[in-house]
């Protein structure tokens, strides 16, 4: 990344290199040391190490992972993305054993940048669709 890249460009780079390709060695350069994720699940870390752990778990659980950025909009230090994740569920995903099923789920993120790095994060993910596709169902929702 070059210093003059826009925040949406930086976010697209993070999605491509870290989320899709699993280049975890880039996390320290792209994620601020004081990073906070405001929408972690119980048991997940809300800091930069949590980003590393979640991305590692994503790549262990889903092979042939592809992440398509459907929308990426920047407003000052804020960037919002709407993404489509696709892959095959071939590893454990937070306690859900591998199903071998193809999965496709959407995620919307809002991030704030500070000092050119990801500093804060909020997300909404379509977990119900992912649970159904892995065969884990969705309790109380007919899964």
Protein Blocks (a to p, Z undefined) as FASTA:
>chain_A
ZZklcfklmmmmmmmmmmmnopaklmmmmpcfkbccfkbcehiacbfklmmmmmmmmmmm
pghiacddfbdcdehjbccdddddddddfbdeehiacehiacddddddddddeehiafbd
cddddfklmmmmnonopehilZZ
